[in-house]
Amino acid sequence: AQKITQTQPGMFVQEKEAVTLDCTYDTSDQSYGLFWYKQPSSGEMIFLIYQGSYDEQNATEGRYSLNFQKARKSANLVISASQLGDSAMYFCAMREGRYSSASKIIFGSGTRLSIRP
Amino acid sequence: GAVVSQHPSWVICKSGTSVKIECRSLDFQATTMFWYRQFPKQSLMLMATSNEGSKATYEQGVEKDKFLINHASLTLSTLTVTSAHPEDSSFYICSASSAGVVVYEQFFGPGTRLTVL
């Protein structure tokens, strides 16, 4: 069964608009972590934001916020005021279980975001 | 922030040869290193997890005799693709984590693009 589902293969957004990238997950663990990464065409993986399953507040990092709906098992990424440099592939990812340095991260299939000038 | 490097950044080799890819944590000691493979327009697939001084743990379906992983020190892990064939052409990315650094994060290297002719 797929653990991380990203249903939007590609999205086009006008510059300066906000955009929401969808992510749903499946786990039976009570303790887990959710991540969003950005991968530009260069291939590097850029960490954007993290949400722990026990965190009561939605995570925010600058223009990025994570809309965490625990009961729905969704962890959507919201990018406010999109910029041309936001054009990239975006991956949602999950770590199951309590954290240890050996914890594996599983990635979703990704969403390619393209920002129109 | 924690920095992970990979060498080489790209490599082209002939079918049947072996290729070694290095992953180094430059400013922290990596308790665990992870190796991923990414085919074009696809997600990152975890190949194996390695802890310093012990044998790597391979994901299901990954041939351990073909993808040799060595994690000889807390700052270096190597992936050797033995007897490479064109189907092994891919983008290989390593990541590293440490209980001493940000507790939830894996730090990714810039990736190595392997092309087998």
Interface residues (C-beta under 8 A of the other chain):
Chain A: G33 Y37 S42 G43 E44 M45 F47 Y50 G52 F91 R95 Y99 S100 S101 A102 S103 K104 I105 I106 F107 G108 S109 G110
Chain B: T31 T32 F34 Q38 Q42 S43 L44 M45 L46 T49 N51 F91 I93 S95 S97 S98 A99 V103 Y104 E105 Q106 F107 F108 P110 G111 R113
